[in-house]
Amino acid sequence: MKKLLAIFFALAMPPAFAQTAKQSATVTIAVTAPAPAVQLTSQSASVQAGQTAVVTANVTQGGSPATGSIDLCAQVPGSTSYVFVQSFQLTAGSATCAYPIPANAPVGTYTIAAQYPGNGSCSAPATQ
């Protein structure tokens, strides 16, 4: 009798209960480039008006030398914004900027920043 009831219930059960429930899921994965690392060095800590300031930028991305261009920007004494200086093409992840300081440049501390990748402006330089 028990076997007969078991067979009856197995036959009488709706297909949803008689079958193993199947479930699926999806996941979205974004593949992104590693963040670039920008390092700036200055040939000297101070220069006088009329001399040339030399700044070197080294850029890596994922541990390899970066390609493209980098923008150098300057914040003049007493200002809170940056002024675009020049865009430089990277060679083996490096670019050297030799910028002549005008003879009439205001005395004070200038903050040099770099923006990579370069876009010809200094809207929000991240590296100082």
Buried (B, 14 or more C-beta within 10 A) or exposed (E): EEEEEEEEEEEEEEEEEEEEEEEEEEEEEEEEEEEBBBEBEEEEEEBEEEEEBBBBBBBBBEEEEBEBBBBBBBBBEEEEEBEBBBBBEBEEBBBEBEBEBEEEBEEEEBEBBBBBBBEEEBEEBEBE
